[in-house]
Amino acid sequence: MKHRILVCIMVLCLLPLLAAGDGIPIELWDQSKAFVQQKAAETYPDWTIRSAVVYGSGTRHGEEALIVDILLYRVANDALNFMRLRVLTNPLLDEEPIEWHENHPAPIPLDTGSTDDISKFIAGWESAEDPGTPWLSSPPGFAAFMLREGEHWEELGAMNHELVGVAVNAEGRKGLRVASWNGFSFGPVIASPMAETDFFLDTLHSGEHVLFLWFGRDNEAYIEKGKDGTWRWTGVNNGITVYWFSDLYMLDDYPTLYDSNNNRHYGQLTLPRSLDTLDIDRMVFRGPQLVQFLDAAEWACVRENETPLYSAPDGEIIALCYSRLAGRIISEKDGWVCLQIGSEERGLKAWFHQDHLAYGSEIEDIHCGFPVYEAESVEGHRWWLDLTAFVNRVLDLSADSLAADRDLNSVWIIGRSPDGRWLMEVEEDIVAFTRVDANIETHDPPEYEMPDDFSLTDAEWEAFWSEPAE
């Protein structure tokens, strides 16, 4: 009954605000946050509220959905425990009871030998506003099982399934630490080699599956958790260009104004990438330097436009292909080379004369000749392309073929058959001819391309770095 009375009072106070328009007034945001915080304190009396935030996300019954996220903590069982609460506040206006959605990140074990320091730290730990991953800066006596002798924490965070932190030793070297949490106990600690290079953890953007490491100025590295649970170095951002590393090639993710693979750099990155072998001191951030660490021995590409693609050595011509069509070398025979274009499951085994191909690092010097085409736009916006709708229109694929590729980024015209059909490559996975009745309008690419750090001379690069950081 007490809860119902409080809700009625809140609703009566807010009715004038609700009548002001379709959107939820900002005053309601603040009152919702205060009300939910009060109820959280009453519902979970053994916990202390560290932070709370209110925000709009989506809609409910045609109106803006208002959500309150709260982070609580308590010390129990020799550990600092956390709980995140998420509440959709719209039902409160209909006098419905609060539905708490609980989430419990990994606990942080405490060293009982430093109880006084821990108590002082926790007592002054109630000013944060972000209810996301709980991050602790230089905490004393926390998660000592993850530290080596003489080390201390610079940052320590509790995610849903891991404790993650930056450890510092007596010499000032830093290293990453990760310990997996299964809900009952911690697994083995994964530690990166200690580094002399100064870096810090970007706690604002780091989270459950990715860590952002800052190295000063605009240099940033990404450490991500894969589907197999392994943490790996997956990319860098140097302030001009973002590079993502895949298992097959290094990808420059900076957008271009037309469809091509000019921003792909083929080959395996030979620098250590798994967290336990990650050499932070050897990290490089500029594209031309990263390319030097690519092993592209298994890769080749078409040198020129109108290059014949054969079904077999001395076989029939399947298509005339465009420059920089790339694939992995899977077979060589009497002056012929077979490339795997796309994946083994959904791609194409293509034979070329060996002198029609560029090999390994030579790929960097070949410019892509893929035609530019007109694809469906989203809601009339020219550059917001619905590539999935385009692929479904022009290619005869089963419904399952694109199930894993709903968000398509690279759909390329790579050649044309003798009967006039286009040969297309989707996400460097699917290779297929367009339907006979498919109507695709192509045109020459614009002269301008979005720049990346490859387009800068060394002097221009130095000038960029000499400018003050924004």
C-alpha positions in Angstrom: 0.0 0.0 0.0 2.9 2.4 0.9 4.4 1.8 -2.6 1.1 2.5 -4.3 0.6 5.7 -2.4 4.1 6.9 -3.4 3.4 6.1 -7.0 0.1 8.0 -7.0 1.7 11.0 -5.5 4.4 11.0 -8.1 1.9 10.6 -10.9 -0.2 13.5 -9.6 2.8 15.7 -9.5 3.9 14.8 -13.0 0.5 15.0 -14.8 1.1 18.7 -15.9 4.5 17.7 -17.3 3.1 14.8 -19.2 0.5 17.0 -20.9 3.3 19.2 -22.4 4.0 17.0 -25.4 4.7 13.5 -26.7 8.3 13.4 -25.4 8.9 12.8 -21.7 9.9 16.1 -20.1 13.3 16.4 -18.5 11.8 17.1 -15.1 10.2 13.6 -15.2 13.7 12.1 -15.9 15.0 13.6 -12.7 12.0 12.7 -10.6 12.0 9.1 -12.0 15.6 8.7 -11.1 15.1 10.0 -7.5 12.0 7.8 -7.0 13.7 4.6 -8.2 16.8 5.3 -6.1 14.6 5.7 -3.1 12.9 2.4 -3.8 16.2 0.7 -4.4 17.5 1.8 -1.1 14.3 0.4 0.6 14.3 -2.9 -1.4 18.0 -3.6 -1.0 18.9 -2.3 2.5 22.2 -4.2 2.7 23.6 -2.5 -0.3 25.0 1.0 -0.9 24.1 3.0 -4.0 27.2 4.1 -5.8 25.7 5.7 -8.9 22.5 6.1 -10.9 21.7 7.4 -14.3 18.4 7.9 -16.2 18.1 7.8 -20.0 15.7 7.3 -22.8 16.0 4.2 -25.0 13.4 3.1 -27.6 9.7 3.4 -27.0 6.9 1.7 -25.0 3.3 1.9 -26.1 4.2 4.7 -28.5 6.0 6.9 -25.9 9.6 7.3 -25.1 10.9 4.5 -22.9 12.6 5.9 -19.8 15.2 3.7 -18.0 17.0 4.1 -14.7 20.3 2.2 -14.2 21.7 1.9 -10.7 25.0 0.4 -9.4 25.1 -0.8 -5.8 27.9 -2.4 -3.8 28.5 -4.1 -0.4 31.3 -5.9 1.3 30.4 -9.6 2.1 32.3 -12.9 2.2 35.6 -11.1 2.1 34.9 -9.5 -1.3 33.5 -6.2 -2.7 30.3 -7.3 -4.4 28.3 -5.4 -7.0 24.8 -5.4 -8.3 23.4 -3.4 -11.3 19.7 -2.7 -11.4 17.8 -1.7 -14.5 14.2 -0.3 -14.2 11.8 0.7 -16.9 10.0 3.6 -15.3 7.0 3.9 -17.7 4.9 1.3 -16.0 5.1 3.3 -12.7 2.9 5.9 -14.3 0.3 3.1 -14.7 0.7 2.4 -11.0 2.3 -0.9 -11.7 4.9 -2.3 -9.2 8.6 -1.9 -9.9 10.2 -4.7 -11.8 13.9 -5.0 -10.9 16.3 -6.4 -13.4 19.4 -7.6 -11.5 22.9 -8.1 -12.9 25.8 -9.2 -10.7 29.3 -8.5 -12.0 32.3 -10.5 -10.8 33.2 -9.8 -7.1 36.5 -8.3 -6.1 38.3 -10.4 -3.4 39.7 -8.3 -0.5 43.0 -8.7 1.3 41.9 -8.8 5.0 45.4 -7.8 6.0 44.7 -4.2 4.9 41.2 -3.8 6.2 41.7 -0.2 7.4 42.9 1.0 3.9 40.0 -0.9 2.2 37.5 0.7 4.6 38.8 4.2 3.9 38.8 3.6 0.1 35.2 2.3 0.1 34.1 5.2 2.3 35.3 7.7 -0.3 34.1 5.8 -3.3 30.6 7.2 -3.8 31.0 10.0 -6.3 31.0 8.2 -9.7 28.1 8.8 -12.1 28.5 6.0 -14.6 26.6 2.8 -13.5 28.4 0.7 -16.2 31.5 -1.4 -15.4 32.6 -0.7 -11.8 36.2 0.7 -12.1 38.4 1.3 -9.1 41.4 3.6 -9.4 44.5 2.5 -7.4 42.5 0.3 -5.0 44.5 -1.0 -2.0 44.3 -4.7 -1.0 42.0 -5.7 -3.8 42.3 -8.9 -5.9 45.8 -9.6 -4.6 45.7 -13.1 -6.3 46.1 -11.4 -9.7 49.2 -9.4 -8.7 52.8 -10.5 -8.5 55.2 -9.5 -5.7 55.8 -5.8 -5.6 52.9 -4.9 -7.9 49.9 -2.7 -7.3 46.8 -1.8 -9.2 46.5 1.3 -11.3 43.0 0.4 -12.5 40.7 -2.5 -11.6 37.3 -3.3 -13.1 34.6 -5.8 -12.4 32.8 -7.1 -15.6 30.1 -9.7 -15.7 32.6 -12.5 -16.4 36.0 -11.1 -15.6 38.1 -9.0 -13.4 40.3 -6.8 -15.6 43.0 -4.4 -14.5 46.3 -2.7 -15.2 49.1 -3.8 -12.8 52.2 -1.7 -12.1 55.5 -3.1 -10.7 58.2 -1.4 -8.7 60.1 -0.3 -11.8 57.0 1.4 -13.2 56.3 -1.2 -15.9 52.7 -1.9 -16.7 50.7 -5.0 -17.8 47.2 -6.1 -18.3 45.6 -8.7 -16.1 42.4 -10.7 -16.7 40.8 -13.4 -14.5 37.6 -15.2 -15.6 34.7 -15.6 -13.3 32.2 -18.5 -13.7 29.8 -17.3 -11.0 31.5 -19.3 -8.2 35.2 -19.1 -8.6 38.0 -17.5 -10.7 40.0 -19.2 -13.4 43.7 -18.8 -14.1 45.0 -15.3 -14.3 46.0 -14.2 -17.9 48.8 -11.6 -17.8 50.4 -9.7 -20.6 54.2 -9.2 -20.5 55.1 -6.0 -18.6 55.8 -3.0 -20.8 58.0 0.0 -20.5 55.7 2.0 -22.8 53.3 4.2 -20.8 49.6 3.5 -21.4 46.4 3.7 -19.5 43.0 2.0 -19.7 40.2 4.1 -21.1 37.6 3.1 -18.5 34.9 5.2 -20.0 34.7 3.0 -23.2 36.1 -0.3 -22.0 33.6 -2.9 -21.2 32.5 -6.5 -21.2 34.1 -7.6 -24.5 36.6 -4.9 -25.4 39.4 -2.9 -23.7 40.6 0.5 -25.0 44.3 1.3 -24.3 45.4 4.9 -24.7 49.1 5.7 -25.5 49.0 9.4 -25.6 47.9 11.8 -28.3 45.5 9.9 -30.5 47.0 6.4 -30.5 44.6 3.8 -29.2 44.7 0.0 -29.2 41.8 -2.4 -28.9 41.9 -5.7 -27.0 38.8 -7.8 -27.6 37.4 -11.0 -26.2 36.6 -13.5 -28.9 33.8 -16.1 -29.1 36.3 -18.7 -27.8 36.9 -16.6 -24.7 40.4 -15.5 -25.8 41.5 -11.9 -25.4 43.4 -10.6 -28.4 44.8 -7.4 -29.9 42.3 -6.6 -32.7 43.1 -3.1 -33.9 44.5 0.4 -33.5 43.3 4.0 -34.1 46.0 6.5 -34.8 43.8 9.6 -35.0 43.5 9.4 -38.8 42.8 5.8 -39.6 41.3 2.8 -37.8 42.8 -0.6 -38.6 41.2 -3.9 -37.7 43.0 -7.2 -37.8 41.2 -10.3 -39.0 42.6 -13.8 -39.2 42.9 -13.4 -43.0 44.0 -9.8 -43.5 44.5 -6.4 -41.9 41.6 -4.2 -42.7 41.7 -0.4 -42.8 38.2 0.4 -41.6 38.2 4.1 -42.7 35.2 4.5 -45.1 35.7 5.2 -48.8 33.2 6.8 -51.1 32.9 3.9 -53.4 33.0 0.1 -53.3 36.5 -1.3 -53.5 39.1 -3.2 -51.6 41.7 -0.5 -51.8 41.5 -0.3 -48.0 42.3 -3.9 -47.5 45.8 -5.0 -46.6 46.2 -8.7 -47.1 48.3 -11.0 -44.9 48.5 -12.3 -41.3 49.9 -9.8 -38.7 53.1 -11.4 -37.4 53.2 -9.3 -34.2 52.0 -11.2 -31.0 48.2 -10.7 -30.6 47.0 -12.9 -27.7 47.0 -11.2 -24.3 49.5 -13.6 -22.7 52.1 -12.9 -25.4 51.1 -9.3 -26.3 54.2 -7.1 -26.6 52.9 -3.7 -25.8 56.3 -2.1 -26.4 56.3 -3.3 -30.0 52.8 -2.0 -30.9 52.7 0.2 -34.0 49.9 2.4 -35.1 50.6 3.7 -38.6 49.4 1.7 -41.6 52.7 1.7 -43.5 54.4 0.3 -40.4 51.8 -2.3 -39.8 52.0 -3.6 -43.4 55.7 -4.4 -42.8 54.5 -6.9 -40.2 52.1 -8.7 -42.6 52.9 -12.1 -43.9 51.2 -12.1 -47.3 53.0 -15.1 -48.8 49.7 -17.0 -49.3 48.0 -14.1 -51.1 47.9 -12.9 -54.7 45.7 -10.5 -56.7 44.7 -9.7 -60.3 47.1 -7.1 -61.8 44.9 -5.5 -64.5 41.3 -5.2 -65.6 39.9 -7.7 -68.1 42.0 -10.5 -66.7 40.6 -14.0 -67.7 39.4 -16.2 -64.9 39.4 -19.9 -65.9 37.5 -22.9 -64.5 40.7 -25.0 -64.7 44.2 -24.8 -66.4 43.4 -24.3 -70.1 39.7 -24.6 -69.2 36.8 -22.3 -70.1 36.8 -18.6 -69.3 34.3 -18.0 -66.5 34.7 -14.2 -66.3 36.9 -11.3 -67.1 38.0 -9.9 -63.7 39.0 -6.5 -62.4 42.3 -5.5 -60.9 43.1 -6.2 -57.2 40.6 -9.1 -56.9 42.5 -11.0 -54.2 42.5 -14.5 -53.0 44.6 -17.1 -51.2 46.9 -19.3 -53.2 45.8 -22.9 -52.9 47.4 -24.6 -55.9 50.0 -24.0 -58.6 50.5 -26.0 -61.8 52.6 -25.5 -65.0 52.3 -21.7 -64.9 48.8 -21.6 -63.6 47.7 -20.4 -60.1 44.5 -21.3 -58.3 43.1 -18.7 -55.9 40.4 -19.2 -53.3 38.1 -16.2 -53.8 35.8 -15.9 -50.8 35.4 -18.7 -48.3 35.9 -22.4 -49.1 32.2 -23.1 -48.3 30.6 -20.3 -50.4 33.4 -18.9 -52.6 35.0 -19.8 -55.9 38.2 -21.6 -56.9 39.6 -19.5 -59.7 42.5 -20.3 -62.1 44.7 -17.5 -63.5 47.9 -17.4 -65.6 50.7 -16.8 -63.1 51.9 -13.7 -65.0 48.5 -12.0 -64.6 48.8 -11.9 -60.8 50.7 -9.8 -58.2 52.0 -11.7 -55.2 52.4 -11.0 -51.5 53.5 -7.5 -50.7 53.1 -6.5 -54.4 49.3 -6.3 -53.7 49.9 -3.0 -51.9 50.9 -1.4 -55.3 47.8 -2.5 -57.2 44.8 -0.2 -57.5 41.3 -1.7 -57.4 39.3 -1.6 -60.6 35.9 -2.8 -59.3 33.0 -0.9 -60.9 30.9 1.4 -58.8 27.2 0.5 -58.8 23.9 1.9 -57.6 22.4 0.1 -54.7 19.1 0.6 -52.7 19.3 3.5 -50.4 17.7 3.6 -47.0 14.8 6.0 -46.6 16.0 8.0 -49.7 19.5 8.8 -48.3 22.0 8.3 -51.1 24.9 7.1 -49.0 22.9 5.0 -46.5 22.8 1.8 -48.6 20.7 -1.3 -47.9 23.2 -3.8 -49.2 21.3 -6.8 -48.0 18.3 -5.7 -50.1 20.6 -5.1 -53.1 22.2 -8.6 -52.8 18.8 -10.3 -52.4 17.6 -8.5 -55.6 20.5 -9.3 -57.9 21.8 -12.7 -56.6 19.9 -15.9 -56.6 20.8 -17.0 -53.0 19.0 -19.2 -50.5 17.5 -17.5 -47.4 20.2 -19.0 -45.2 23.1 -17.6 -47.3 22.9 -14.1 -45.8 21.6 -15.2 -42.3 25.0 -14.4 -40.8 25.6 -11.3 -42.9 22.7 -9.1 -42.2 24.9 -6.0 -41.8 26.8 -6.1 -45.1 29.7 -3.7 -45.7 31.6 -5.1 -48.7 29.6 -6.2 -51.8 31.9 -5.9 -54.8 31.6 -6.4 -58.6 34.7 -8.5 -59.3 34.2 -9.6 -62.9 31.8 -10.2 -65.8 30.9 -13.5 -67.5 30.9 -13.9 -71.3 27.1 -13.7 -71.4 27.1 -10.4 -69.6 26.3 -11.3 -66.0 28.2 -9.7 -63.2 30.4 -11.8 -60.8 30.0 -10.5 -57.3 31.8 -11.1 -54.0 29.9 -10.5 -50.7 31.8 -9.9 -47.5 34.8 -11.7 -49.1 32.7 -14.9 -48.4 30.0 -15.5 -51.0 31.0 -15.5 -54.7 28.1 -15.7 -57.2 26.9 -14.5 -60.6 24.0 -12.1 -60.8 20.7 -13.3 -62.2 20.2 -12.8 -66.0 17.5 -10.3 -65.4 19.4 -8.3 -62.7 19.6 -4.7 -63.6 22.7 -3.0 -62.1 23.7 0.5 -63.1 27.5 1.1 -62.9 29.6 4.2 -63.3 33.1 5.4 -62.9 34.3 6.0 -59.3 34.7 9.6 -58.2 38.2 11.0 -58.3 38.2 11.8 -54.6 38.7 9.1 -52.0 38.6 9.5 -48.2 42.3 9.9 -47.1 44.1 7.6 -44.7 47.5 7.7 -43.2 49.0 5.9 -46.3 48.3 9.1 -48.2 50.5 11.2 -46.0 54.2 11.8 -46.5 56.5 11.4 -43.5 56.7 15.1 -43.3 52.9 15.4 -43.3 52.7 12.7 -40.6 55.2 14.5 -38.4 53.2 17.7 -38.9 50.0 16.0 -37.8 51.7 14.8 -34.6 53.2 18.2 -33.9 49.7 19.7 -33.7 48.1 20.0 -30.2 45.7 17.2 -29.5 42.1 18.2 -29.4 
